[in-house]
Amino acid sequence: MKLIRLRIENDTMAIAYHPVSGQAATANYLIAYNPNQAISENLENIKIRLAGLQFDAAILENGLSYPFSDTIVGVNYDRIDVGLALTNLLNIPVVSQAAVDQLGLTAAIKAKSAYLKWHLDYYGQYHGVRNNGQEAMLTIGNGYLGLRGAFLESHADKDNYPGTYIAGVFDQETTTLHNHQVTNEDLVNLPNAQFITFGIDQQPPFQLNEHDLQDVYRSLDLRTGMLTTTKLIQLASGHQLRIRSQKVANMRDWHRYSIRYQVTPLNFTGSLQIYSEIDGSVINGNVSRYNVFDQHHLNTMGIETAANTVYLSGQTKSSRINYTIGAKLTSPDVPVIKNFNSTQQPQGVQQTVSLAVEAGKTYTFDKDVVIATSNAHDDPQLTHVQAELSQSSFDNTTSASKDYWEHTWRTTDIKVRGDITSQRLLRVNIYHSFVSAAALESGQLDASVGARGLHGEAYRGHVFWDEMFILPFYTMHRPELAKQLLLYRYRRLPAARKNARAEGYAGAMYPWQSASKGDEQAQFTHLNPITKTWDPDNSRLQRHVSLDIAYNVWFYYHVTQDRDFLNQYGMEMLLSIAAFWISKATYDQQTGRYNISGVMGPDEFHENYPNSTKAGLKNNAYTNIMVAWLFDIITTFKAQMPQAVFQKAAQAAHFDADTSHKMTTIGHKLTLEINRRGIIAQFEGYFNLPTLDFQAYRQKYGDISRMDRILKAEDKTPDAYQVAKQADALMAFYNFDVPTVQAIIEKMGYQLPNEYLTHNIQYYLARTTHGSTLSRIVYAVLNQLDDNDDDAWKLFSEALASDYYDIQGGTTAEGIHLGVMGATLNLVTRNFGGVSPLGTHLQVNPQLPDHWQTLKFKQLFRGVHYVFVIDHHRVTVTADQPSTVQIGNQQYQLQAKKPRTITYND
């Protein structure tokens, strides 16, 4: 084993390199700490100094001893968990000398490696959006409720935001701005029942501040869904305490969550007070740019107290969703219930308990919470909540969560050997995928997954096209969950038809932003944070969202072969969406082709043509390709379905024989603009736009990901340039394999030259700013298709860590990016693992990253459960039923439950 040994002092960092453990160092380095640089920059010097050396782990010789970590050191009069930092930097486990002495080197490294792969940890106190981003990443939840990972002692302020969100609980408020009314529908931040704090000797309750908080460590156990926070506090009075809190959502009885709050006086004997609250005065305040709007959504209707339980009931202002929140406070150290007192407040209720304490002893308080809302198929009345609360306990909730996650990891885990960072972050993404959606599988909630999960208030909690990036993962692991997300869209089919009629079209036009009812929630204006002005917002013209929903319907059916779904729901949705596009297409006498105008593509930077008064663009390539695909897939499904079943769906969709004939004609004659090199124009006229000097803009602004805002601040418009926020013209190559897209384009009457894909990738990469995290995923796939493995890995790894490092400058503070999280999971299995579900049977062509040793995962395809173990030379696949897979160019028959290993050329 190759090791580095570290000794980090206040002003120097000593490093010894041991190419063979147990033998003398062959190189020693002494790096002076530069106080003018950030700690991260100083640690980067270690990476630079060790460049070219191979090592498997690091030993920290002088770590401080804390109850939560043994790799903390003092640097420049501050403390840092250098183990966490160097693992992020070097992708290796860092163990303390104390752990090595206790366990032995091999066991210590093995234990630390295992821990790192299952925990998301943060050490230290942070401020502003950085702390808010960590709150989002540490969110616990179960798909019904989401609780940001804020400190329990916090109220919303500039550094903390303890949001509570319930799936499907939206509310509209109207604000008058610049002499016109703006209506927004928000995912509501419900009353904060997480709050709990302490006081000493009847002094005022503790409030978070950087002076009293000496140390803090937050650890999310992905394996169990438990968030543990440990604080070391020294009050101005000199009192020292250790506070350890645990918070967990019930994954079975999903109205419940529980908190365990443990207080240990370290240097005093006296009296301890515990203060627990349900705060009904909260507003939606997570996104600062929304603060110009009315963010008050709650009316408190009643407060009840009884012994050690309290209840707060209320109603959202306009949507009139009723909610009741109950909280029960218990403690083995306070056996008499009458010692718990309750006090009603104007918009909340507080519980208090006081007891005598001694130094060195730990005192435990459990807070069990139940939330019921009238949008779920249950009873939000007080008697129901009382019954739930009486059955709830911290131990029961912990057990239910543990059982759920044990089953979930057994069936959905993606295991990577050789890359600690990727392993941990893949599990982070799987975790948040279920935190955002698990309860929806029950069918008792009329909701879908918002683009930012149940983790924050960005995008107002709305549902976007991001579903397309997460639904494949659900489909291949939790098909019933995927089906419920599609039924959310089906139930809004009448609203989509109404949307289309309002714009003068037939069929169904799904909204770009959907919330409770399925009407369009995209605004007409948006605030430019650079210019502080309100700019026109034509994003609702991203009509491709309907095509993305159609793709989800197709993918779900393709993978599950759920004919009942297709017959009862899916075909009606596909036909209704197709009818919209048929009515939107217009015939051009000069070209003999059909055009689709007044749309936007996924790019989002281009809303219309420069110097044009008409909103939207003409013949967006992604839109037209997907329309042609939709028409083809409907024809295919029609041939496979009983005629009576098809006619029933067609009648419901108002899709008659004349419409069907138009579909066939239009699909093969939609317009694309393709130049002689085979480059597909993002939209008609794109090649006529001038290019931008990206290098000059990077030198001037640094981050140019939101080039649209930069150009508008310069009194220019992105409409006038060849610049893209994210993948657009080439998006279809992400949705399907290359032969499928090529066949669609050829059916449309176009021939593509050799090397066209390479030319397209190079062309659009040079014009894309990756202003969306999804862009990196799509271009990672495109680069791998073009055998640019290094570029593919760079883009993938950036996307994988995008929320962890908050690479978009504070946006994670407003909620995780669920689409990119789901997309990373799909990319690993479909592209790195090479297991494609796009054909009639699984096709396997692995392209593992060089440093990954093995990749293991499970998938459900057409009723068969598969287990894949893939390295750089072999694929081992096990199926629970007889089945066929294709590895490389050859098909293999699998016997039930008998692993088969195939050698392939890497």
TIVEX-956225 format. One record per residue (C-alpha): y, z, x; residue in three letters. Coordinates in steps of 0.05 Angstrom, whole numbers, plus 5000, padded with zeros to 4 digits. Layout:
residues N
YZXala
...
END
This chain:
residues 906
500050005000met
506849805026lys
512250335017leu
519450495029ile
521651215038arg
528651415016leu
533251995032arg
539851934995ile
545352415014glu
552352474988asn
555151955036asp
549151605067thr
542651275047met
536851295097ala
531050815087ile
524450765124ala
519750175115tyr
512250315119his
508149675113pro
501950115114val
502250785077ser
500551375121gly
502751015184gln
509351035221ala
515350645196ala
516549975228thr
523849945208ala
529250455193asn
536050335160tyr
542050775151leu
547050535099ile
553750875092ala
555951015021tyr
562250635003asn
566551064956pro
570650454937asn
564550134905gln
560850334843ala
554150684851ile
550650054827ser
554049644881glu
552050144934asn
544850114911leu
545249354913glu
546349444988asn
539249734992ile
536449104960lys
540348665008ile
538149065069arg
530849025048leu
531048285034ala
524647935057gly
520448565060leu
514648675013gln
513549364983phe
509749644924asp
513250314912ala
518550784938ala
518351534954ile
524651934945leu
524552514994glu
530252934968asn
530152884892gly
533053464854leu
528553854807ser
530353784733tyr
526053884671pro
526853154652phe
526652774719ser
525052894792asp
528652294821thr
535852514810ile
540352564871val
547552744885gly
551752164909val
559252184923asn
560052824882tyr
556352524823asp
549052504802arg
544651904788ile
537351814771asp
536051374831val
528851274808gly
531150924744leu
536450534780ala
531950284836leu
526450104787thr
531449664751asn
533849384817leu
527349284855leu
522149274799asn
517849814831ile
516050524814pro
519951074850val
516451744858val
518852394886ser
515952724947gln
514553324903ala
510152894856ala
506452604916val
505153304943asp
502553534876gln
498452924853leu
497352514915gly
500651854930leu
496151394889thr
496051844827ala
503551964830ala
505051214832ile
500051064777lys
503051614733ala
510151384744lys
508350654732ser
504950824667ala
510951244645tyr
516050694661leu
512250184620lys
512650614557trp
519450944560his
526650724553leu
530751254590asp
538151374602tyr
540951904648tyr
548152144647gly
554052164600gln
557351504584tyr
563351304543his
565750774495gly
561650154483val
556850324539arg
554650954504asn
554750594437asn
550150064466gly
545250594488gln
545550894417glu
543450214390ala
537750144440met
535350854424leu
535350744349thr
529351014311ile
527250754244gly
521750474201asn
524649854167gly
527350254109tyr
531950694149leu
535150614217gly
538351194255leu
542451034316arg
540551444377gly
547051834378ala
547552554401phe
545953004343leu
552253404356glu
556752804348ser
561252534294his
563951834298ala
569451774351asp
571251324409lys
564851494446asp
559651644392asn
557251314328tyr
551551644291pro
550251094240gly
545051124185thr
542950474151tyr
538150324094ile
535149624085ala
538449244029gly
543949754015val
550249314015phe
557049413985asp
563148973976gln
570349163986glu
576648743981thr
582548804028thr
589248454022thr
591348134088leu
597047654099his
598247594025asn
591147394007his
584947783989gln
578947824035val
572348074007thr
566848314054asn
559848544038glu
557349064087asp
550849404104leu
553050104087val
553450684136asn
550551234093leu
552151984099pro
550252274166asn
544752784157ala
542852784231gln
548353264250phe
546453924280ile
549854354332thr
550355074356phe
555355634368gly
555256264410ile
557456954387asp
560956684325gln
565556244366gln
567255544340pro
561355054338pro
559954654401phe
563153964403gln
561153434453leu
565853384512asn
565053164584glu
567053844612his
561654254578asp
556053734582leu
553353824653gln
547253364647asp
543852954594val
537452544593tyr
535252114535arg
528151844531ser
525251394477leu
517651414477asp
515750724454leu
508550924445arg
510151434390thr
517251264367gly
519851954389met
526852014417leu
527852624462thr
534652844488thr
535453414537thr
542353704552lys
544554224602leu
550954544578ile
555755034609gln
561255264562leu
568255454585ala
566156174572ser
560656104625gly
554856094576his
549355624600gln
544255314553leu
538954784552arg
538654384487ile
532453954474arg
532353544412ser
527053064384gln
528052574329lys
522752144295val
522251694233ala
516351744187asn
512751074191met
508351214131arg
512851594082asp
518851184101trp
524051584063his
523252144113arg
525352314184tyr
525152964222ser
528953304278ile
526753874323arg
532554244356tyr
530854734411gln
535955194444val
534555584507thr
539956084530pro
539656074606leu
544256634628asn
546057064568phe
543657504512thr
547557504447gly
547957154380ser
546556414366leu
549056024307gln
546055364284ile
550354894242tyr
546954324204ser
550753824160glu
550253244113ile
556852894123asp
558852454064gly
565752274091ser
563151724137val
565751014135ile
563550364166asn
567050414233gly
562250144285asn
565749474295val
572949564316ser
575148864296arg
573149024224tyr
577749624220asn
583349214189val
578949184127phe
577349724076asp
571150044105gln
570250594053his
563850464013his
561551143989leu
563051603930asn
560052303934thr
557752493864met
554353163873gly
552153703920ile
546454203908glu
544154783951thr
537955213945ala
535355713996ala
534455304061asn
535254624028thr
541454214012val
542453563974tyr
548053053971leu
548152503919ser
552851913914gly
553851193897gln
556350583934thr
563050373907lys
562049673880ser
554549533884ser
553250203850arg
546950363889ile
545251093878asn
542951513936tyr
540652223946thr
539752554013ile
536053214021gly
535553644083ala
531154254097lys
532554724155leu
526855174179thr
525355584241ser
519456004264pro
524656464294asp
528056584227val
522356774180pro
526857004122val
529656424082ile
535456834055lys
538356834125asn
540156104116phe
546956004085asn
550055374054ser
557255184046thr
559854604006gln
565254174037gln
569853654004pro
565153074023gln
559053434049gly
555054064057val
553654524116gln
547854994130gln
548455564179thr
543856084207val
545156634258ser
540257024300leu
539957464362ala
537557114425val
535357294495glu
536156934561ala
530256494580gly
527256444510lys
527055804470thr
528855804396tyr
526455234352thr
529654944289phe
526654374248asp
530853944203lys
527153494155asp
531052964118val
529252524058val
533451934036ile
532251573969ala
536150973944thr
535950603878ser
535049923911asn
527850123929ala
522250133878his
522450883872asp
526551453842asp
532951673877pro
533752263831gln
534152963856leu
527353183831thr
523952623869his
527652803934val
526053533924gln
518653373918ala
518752923980glu
522553454020leu
517654004001ser
512053584032gln
515853394094ser
515253724162ser
516653544234phe
509253574251asp
507353134191asn
512652624208thr
510652614281thr
503352514263ser
504851944215ala
509251604266ser
504051684321lys
498551394277asp
502750794258tyr
504850634328trp
497850724355glu
495350194307his
501349744319thr
500649754395trp
493249624389arg
494548974351thr
501248724376thr
502148964448asp
503548454502ile
500848704569lys
503648444635val
500848644703arg
505448564763gly
512248664730asp
514349364707ile
521049134681thr
518448564638ser
512949014612gln
517749554590arg
522749084559leu
517448684521leu
515149344491arg
522449524475val
522948864437asn
516448974399ile
518749674382tyr
525449454353his
522048884315ser
518249394274phe
523849914271val
527749354237ser
522449134187ala
516049564181ala
517349834111ala
518849134083leu
511448994089glu
510349454029ser
513648963981gly
517749523951gln
524249313982leu
528248693965asp
531048594035ala
530148194099ser
531648314172val
538948274192gly
540847934256ala
542748614286arg
536949004256gly
538349694226leu
542049864290his
549349734278gly
554549394235glu
555948734271ala
555348124227tyr
555948644171arg
548348714170gly
547548004143his
541447564147val
542346924187phe
538046374216trp
535646894267asp
529746994221glu
526946354251met
526346684320phe
523047324297ile
518647094239leu
513346744283pro
511747414316phe
510947754249tyr
506847174223thr
501747214279met
501247974277his
503548214209arg
502947624161pro
504348044100glu
510948264131leu
512747544145ala
511047364073lys
515647904046gln
521447634088leu
520146944057leu
519947243987leu
526847534000tyr
529046814007arg
524946583947tyr
528147103902arg
534946823923arg
532946103906leu
537146123841pro
543146343882ala
541945783932ala
541745283874arg
548245573848lys
551245503918asn
549244763919ala
552044623849arg
558644953868ala
559344453925glu
557243863882gly
550143793907tyr
543143823877ala
537544273900gly
538344923939ala
543445073992met
542045734025tyr
548046114053pro
549546174127trp
550446914116gln
546247254064ser
546447974040ala
544448283973ser
544847693925lys
544247053966gly
551346813955asp
555246584015glu
558047164055gln
561146764112ala
568746844115gln
574046314113phe
577746624172thr
575847054231his
579747464281leu
580447174352asn
580347804396pro
584147444451ile
589947174410thr
589547704356lys
590447154305thr
586446944245trp
583146274257asp
579645834205pro
572145974201asp
567845384179asn
561245704201ser
558645664130arg
557844924144leu
551645094185gln
547444824129arg
541544774177his
539945494156val
536245194097ser
532144774145leu
530645394186asp
528145734124ile
523845124109ala
521145174180tyr
519245904167asn
515645704103val
511845164140trp
510145604200phe
507646174156tyr
503145714117tyr
500945334179his
498645974213val
495846354153thr
493545794107gln
495946234050asp
495245713995arg
497246193940asp
503946293974phe
505045543984leu
503045393913asn
507045943879gln
513145983923tyr
513345563986gly
512944863957met
518445013907glu
522845253964met
521444634006leu
522744153949leu
529144513929ser
531744484000ile
529743754006ala
533343583941ala
539743863971phe
539243424032trp
537542813991ile
543942923950ser
548043034013lys
545742404049ala
550041774039thr
548241054053tyr
552240644104asp
552339904085gln
554339694155gln
548740044193thr
543440044139gly
542440784152arg
543841444119tyr
549041944143asn
549742684133ile
556942924139ser
560743574132gly
555944014172val
555844434235met
550044504283gly
547645134317pro
552845024372asp
558345354329glu
563945144377phe
564844484339his
567244574268glu
570543894257asn
573143294294tyr
579743374333pro
585743144293asn
581643114230ser
583343464165thr
576143454142lys
571644044159ala
564943914190gly
561543384232leu
557542754219lys
550142654236asn
548743294274asn
542443124313ala
538743774300tyr
540243744226thr
538143024217asn
531643114258ile
529743734217met
531343374152val
526742804172ala
521443314191trp
522143674124leu
521243034085phe
514942864125asp
511943554116ile
513043534041ile
509342874039thr
503643174079thr
503143794035phe
503443383971lys
497342983994ala
493543644007gln
495343993941met
492443913872pro
497043453834gln
498143953778ala
500244483828val
505144013861phe
508043793795gln
509244503774lys
513144633838ala
516843973831ala
518744133759gln
521444813780ala
525344483836ala
527943913790his
524643433839phe
522842803800asp
519542143821ala
526341823835asp
528242393881thr
521442323916ser
522641583928his
529541713957lys
526542244003met
521741734034thr
527241224044thr
532441704072ile
527642064119gly
526141434159his
533341194162lys
537541794181leu
542541664236thr
542241904307leu
546841694363glu
542841584427ile
545541274491asn
541740804539arg
539241394580arg
536141694518gly
541142254512ile
541642464440ile
548842584418ala
549843274389gln
553542934333phe
556442254320glu
562442144367gly
560442694416tyr
560242204475phe
567542024462asn
569942734475leu
572542924545pro
568843414589thr
571344084615leu
571844334686asp
567344934679phe
568245144751gln
575745184743ala
575045604680tyr
570046074714arg
574846174771gln
580446334723lys
576746754670tyr
570146964701gly
565947004638asp
566746354598ile
561046474549ser
566046484491arg
569745854513met
571945744442asp
576346354443arg
579046194512ile
580945484492leu
584345734428lys
588246244469ala
590745644511glu
592845304446asp
587044824452lys
580744724411thr
573344684430pro
572844134378asp
576143664429ala
571143764486tyr
563943674506gln
562444424507val
557044814470ala
555945544455lys
548345464453gln
542744964446ala
543944474389asp
541843744400ala
535343974432leu
533544554385met
527844154353ala
524244164420phe
524144924414tyr
521344904343asn
515844394358phe
512144094416asp
514943474450val
510142964419pro
511943214349thr
519443144360val
518542474393gln
514342234334ala
519742454285ile
525042074323ile
520741454327glu
519341484252lys
526941494244met
526940824279gly
529041014350tyr
525440904416gln
526641374474leu
526241154548pro
522141494602asn
525142144629glu
529342224567tyr
527842964561leu
529843104633thr
536342724622his
537843104558asn
536443784589ile
540843654649gln
546343364606tyr
546843934557tyr
545644504607leu
551844254643ala
555844324578arg
553144984551thr
556345664562thr
550646084532his
555446444486gly
549346674446ser
543347044475thr
538946554437leu
541445994480ser
537946274541arg
531346294505ile
531745574481val
533745314549tyr
528345724583ala
523345354539val
526644684553leu
526744804628asn
519444994629gln
517844354590leu
521343984647asp
517544384701asp
523844754723asn
520145414728asp
525445784768asp
530945614719asp
526345784661ala
524846464691trp
532246614704lys
534246454633leu
528346834604phe
529447464645ser
536847454626glu
534947404553ala
529647934559leu
534648434588ala
540648204548ser
541148814503asp
538749294557tyr
544449084603tyr
548948884545asp
550548234580ile
555348014526gln
560448554543gly
559649084490gly
556248714432thr
549949134436thr
554249734416ala
554649404347glu
547049294341gly
541348984378ile
540248224376his
533748194338leu
533147434342gly
532947414418val
528248004420met
523247644376gly
524246994413ala
522447314480thr
515747534451leu
514246834425asn
516246524492leu
511646974531val
505446804490thr
506946084472arg
510145844537asn
508246314594phe
501446464563gly
501245744539gly
497845924473val
501045454422ser
499845554348pro
503044894329leu
496644494322gly
490644554276thr
487445014327his
490245414385leu
491945004446gln
492245364513val
496145114574asn
498345724614pro
504445724659gln
504846444682leu
510846664725pro
508546694797asp
509247454803his
505447614739trp
498247774756gln
495347774685thr
497747704614leu
493947994555lys
495547944481phe
492647864412lys
494147354358gln
491947224287leu
491146484271phe
488146204208arg
484346844193gly
481446914263val
483547484309his
483947254382tyr
484647654446val
487247274507phe
486947504579val
490347014626ile
491346994700asp
493246424747his
486346104746his
482446354686arg
483146434611val
478646934577thr
478746884502val
475047284449thr
475047134375ala
472347564319asp
469446944284gln
466446284308pro
472345834323ser
475045274367thr
480545304420val
483144764466gln
484444964538ile
487744404577gly
485043764550asn
478244034530gln
475844384467gln
471344994471tyr
467045314417gln
467446074412leu
462046524385gln
464147134346ala
466047734390lys
463447404454lys
468647314508pro
468946634541arg
472246514608thr
474845824626ile
477745624693thr
484045194692tyr
488644884743asn
495045294749asp
END
